[in-house]
Amino acid sequence: MDELELEFELHPQLVEDCVLLGNFPLCTLLLLNDSNYPWFVLVPRRVEVSEIYHLPEHEQRQLMHESTFLAENLADLYAAHKMNIAALGNMVPQLHLHHIVRFRDDPAWPAPVWGKVPAKPYTVEELYELRHKLEFLMDAEIQFEPHDP
């Protein structure tokens, strides 16, 4: 772990809104606690980075690798109609990339998901099942956080 990673902390809003799943080599993988949409967030473990171009070039490439790997696996897992990937940062300045699995029959289709319907937190059972599927698909790339059975 390098010095920047040692100083890294998730933004409090991400901590409040998300469930920690694990870590890619560069990014922490989060699940937004809203079961209306399969909604994942990648956060590079770097201090005071708000834009992709703030990362050194090799970390930009690593971020793209992790993002495309995640998107491809989520699209396959959920049989997505569309993958929405965005780095907005208007409310949370810490660099983070949303990966939202979209379906033609989801509550917000075809509009953006933000604020369309109230968040519906995952149940313990839903989280367990989701973790199990992700671990099966992506265990070679992600160091998953331990969780209770």
C-alpha positions as CSV (number, residue, x, y, z in Angstrom):
1,M,0.0,0.0,0.0
2,D,1.4,3.4,-0.9
3,E,1.2,6.6,1.2
4,L,-1.8,8.0,-0.7
5,E,-3.8,4.8,-0.2
6,L,-3.0,4.8,3.6
7,E,-4.5,8.3,3.9
8,F,-7.5,7.5,1.8
9,E,-11.0,7.6,3.4
10,L,-14.4,7.2,1.8
11,H,-16.5,10.4,1.6
12,P,-19.1,10.3,4.5
13,Q,-22.0,10.4,2.0
14,L,-20.7,7.3,0.3
15,V,-20.3,5.6,3.6
16,E,-23.9,6.5,4.5
17,D,-25.5,5.5,1.2
18,C,-23.5,2.4,0.3
19,V,-22.4,-1.1,1.3
20,L,-18.7,-1.9,1.1
21,L,-18.2,-5.0,-1.1
22,G,-14.4,-5.1,-1.6
23,N,-11.4,-3.8,-3.4
24,F,-10.0,-4.0,-6.9
25,P,-6.2,-3.1,-7.1
26,L,-7.1,0.6,-7.5
27,C,-10.7,1.1,-6.5
28,T,-13.0,0.3,-3.7
29,L,-16.2,-1.3,-4.8
30,L,-19.5,-0.2,-3.2
31,L,-23.1,-1.1,-3.7
32,L,-25.6,1.7,-3.4
33,N,-28.2,0.5,-0.8
34,D,-31.1,0.9,-3.2
35,S,-32.6,-2.3,-4.6
36,N,-34.6,-0.4,-7.2
37,Y,-31.6,-0.6,-9.4
38,P,-28.4,-2.7,-9.3
39,W,-26.2,0.3,-8.7
40,F,-22.5,0.0,-7.9
41,V,-19.8,2.6,-7.3
42,L,-16.1,2.5,-7.9
43,V,-13.9,4.8,-5.8
44,P,-10.2,5.1,-6.6
45,R,-8.3,4.9,-3.2
46,R,-6.5,8.2,-3.7
47,V,-6.5,11.3,-1.6
48,E,-7.9,14.6,-3.0
49,V,-8.8,13.3,-6.4
50,S,-12.0,14.7,-7.9
51,E,-11.5,14.1,-11.7
52,I,-10.2,11.2,-13.7
53,Y,-7.5,13.4,-15.3
54,H,-6.1,14.0,-11.8
55,L,-4.9,10.4,-11.7
56,P,-1.5,9.5,-13.3
57,E,-1.9,7.9,-16.7
58,H,-1.2,4.4,-15.5
59,E,-4.0,4.8,-12.9
60,Q,-6.4,6.1,-15.5
61,R,-5.8,2.9,-17.5
62,Q,-6.3,0.8,-14.3
63,L,-9.5,2.7,-13.5
64,M,-10.8,2.0,-17.1
65,H,-9.8,-1.7,-16.8
66,E,-11.7,-2.0,-13.5
67,S,-14.7,-0.1,-14.7
68,T,-15.1,-2.0,-18.0
69,F,-14.5,-5.4,-16.1
70,L,-17.2,-4.4,-13.6
71,A,-19.6,-3.2,-16.3
72,E,-19.2,-6.3,-18.5
73,N,-19.8,-8.6,-15.6
74,L,-22.8,-6.7,-14.3
75,A,-24.3,-6.5,-17.8
76,D,-24.0,-10.3,-18.1
77,L,-25.1,-11.1,-14.6
78,Y,-28.3,-9.0,-14.8
79,A,-28.9,-9.3,-18.6
80,A,-28.9,-5.5,-18.7
81,H,-30.6,-3.5,-21.5
82,K,-28.1,-0.7,-20.8
83,M,-25.2,0.1,-18.5
84,N,-25.1,3.7,-17.2
85,I,-21.6,4.7,-16.2
86,A,-21.1,8.2,-14.8
87,A,-18.6,10.3,-12.8
88,L,-20.6,13.4,-11.8
89,G,-19.2,14.6,-8.5
90,N,-21.6,17.4,-8.0
91,M,-22.7,16.3,-4.5
92,V,-19.7,14.1,-3.5
93,P,-16.4,15.7,-4.7
94,Q,-14.4,12.5,-4.2
95,L,-13.8,10.8,-7.6
96,H,-16.3,7.9,-7.9
97,L,-17.9,6.2,-10.9
98,H,-21.5,5.1,-10.8
99,H,-22.3,1.8,-12.6
100,I,-26.0,1.4,-12.9
101,V,-27.7,-1.6,-14.5
102,R,-30.7,-0.3,-16.5
103,F,-33.8,-2.1,-17.8
104,R,-36.5,-0.9,-20.0
105,D,-39.0,-1.7,-17.2
106,D,-37.0,-0.1,-14.3
107,P,-38.8,2.7,-12.3
108,A,-36.9,5.5,-14.1
109,W,-36.5,4.3,-17.7
110,P,-35.4,6.0,-19.9
111,A,-34.6,9.0,-17.6
112,P,-31.7,9.2,-15.2
113,V,-32.3,7.3,-11.9
114,W,-31.5,10.2,-9.5
115,G,-34.5,11.1,-7.4
116,K,-37.1,9.2,-9.5
117,V,-38.4,6.9,-6.7
118,P,-37.5,6.6,-3.0
119,A,-34.6,4.3,-2.2
120,K,-35.5,0.8,-1.2
121,P,-32.7,-0.7,1.0
122,Y,-31.6,-4.3,0.4
123,T,-32.6,-7.0,2.8
124,V,-29.9,-9.0,4.5
125,E,-30.9,-12.0,2.3
126,E,-30.7,-9.9,-0.9
127,L,-27.2,-8.7,0.1
128,Y,-26.0,-12.2,0.9
129,E,-27.3,-13.5,-2.5
130,L,-25.8,-10.6,-4.4
131,R,-22.4,-10.9,-2.7
132,H,-22.4,-14.7,-3.4
133,K,-23.0,-14.0,-7.2
134,L,-20.4,-11.3,-7.4
135,E,-17.8,-13.4,-5.6
136,F,-18.4,-16.3,-8.0
137,L,-18.1,-14.0,-11.0
138,M,-15.3,-11.7,-10.0
139,D,-13.3,-13.4,-7.2
140,A,-10.0,-13.3,-9.3
141,E,-10.2,-9.5,-9.7
142,I,-11.6,-8.3,-6.4
143,Q,-10.6,-8.8,-2.8
144,F,-14.0,-9.1,-1.2
145,E,-14.7,-7.8,2.3
146,P,-15.6,-10.6,4.8
147,H,-19.3,-10.8,5.6
148,D,-21.5,-12.8,8.0
149,P,-23.1,-16.0,6.5
